[in-house]
Amino acid sequence: MHFKTIPLHKFSWIYITYCCIANFTLPAENTLPSYIHNITHSANASVSALLEKHNAPQNPTPQGTHTVTSNGAQKITLGKLNAFTRHATPLAQEFITIAALTLLIEAPHIIKMLFPNPTKMNVGTVENISPEHQKLFEQVCAKLKIDPRTITIKQCTGLKENYHTAALGAGFSLLLFDKQDIDLPTQKLSFVMAHEIAHIKNNDAPKKLAVSFISCTAGAFLAYKPLQKFIQGPRTILTKACALTGFYLLSHWITNTSRDRYSRYQEKRADLTAITALADKQGAIDLFTLYRQENLAERQNLLWQGLTPKETDVDDAGNKLSDRQHPSLSERIAYINAAIL
């Protein structure tokens, strides 16, 4: 399942610009951080009041009874909790600020990803699939125990050209196939359908979007804190510009690493779900072997044209080097072979 994630560079630089403008032009009480500060300050005050209530003198224990927990130990524990909330409140304010700005900036992108319209996607002409393919689709849905009426399946002319994939699961219930590749042999096509249906059944698209959103926010937050301390000091403009570049690179690395790891986990789970539901490994193995052969043929053709092995983007085993969101073809064949059905 291919998925376009939140572009980090947008909100990274917009957030920096926002902070600069807000600090110099807006009254302090009108900025977004001030609103979040008021909310978190109220929550912290409520916690403090609750702690004071617990620390208040209690009724004396009747003579002849024993208490399990001492008041001293209770005060120490509540005191530590109070100190933790005082230190955590400013961090929570800044994290929520970044998250709110990310959500505000990317709201149109998120809506488009969760509720895609195939006619507005760059996939060429969109058509209904043939009755034979529809029958196979319904059979695969039955094996995965999902109602085929809940999924919209279409074939299109430009999916592989623009998305570099033969099939694409998008949003909650959209499944697209490239018109040329939907004519695969039944065994291979059944696996492709089962794999994409497994993504939809597991709600992988919204989950990946949520992981992307959280990792973007966390990446910006973790990188912004040291940047904030650095810029506040007496530094030259060049040094501060280098710090901003480092902020972007660190945020980008954190986001991509977490997103790619989670994506590979989803792909492996969809592979194993598909072969388990179909009770068949051979279709998947044959398909990935075919992809490896196609990649090796493409690599050889590029080598004949004078490109170096690294420039071909294909290794000696036929794996795409630039595809970080899927397990390698060799790895997929290996764990499918090792799976027990």
Disulfide bonds with the S-S distance in Angstrom:
none
